[in-house]
């Protein structure tokens, strides 16, 4: 039986809001972020148990995945860090 991922309206609205926010500075990067999110969703359908178990939920079927193709760099006078959007997946 083929699995599918069903996006909630709220999740799609969030992705749209993220894309609009990024597009203010770079429409090209906004497209890349959205593409990476949907590619990650395809991977979740294929292998739903990949990813880090999130102990704060107390369930082994709740996972966290990170799209590796995107990220943002933030810099301050002292530090440079990398941040990645994360996704919680209940299989």
C-alpha positions, 0 to 999 in steps of 0.5 A: 500500500502506497503511503501519502503525506497529507498537508494541513491547511495550516502547514501550507499557510505556514510554508506560504508565510515563510516563503513570503518572508524570505522573498522580501529579500530573495525570491530565488531563495524563497523558491529554494526553501519551498522546494526543499520542504516539499522534497523533504516531504517526499522523503518522509513518505518513502522513509517515515522512520528516519530522523531524530526521535524527539524525546520531549514527545515521549513517542518513538514515532514522532521524528524530527527531520531537517532539510539539508539543502537550505539554511541561513547564516546569522552573524553577530560581532562574536559568533556565527551560527547556522540555523535549520528549519525542522519538521516534526513527523508523526508516523 
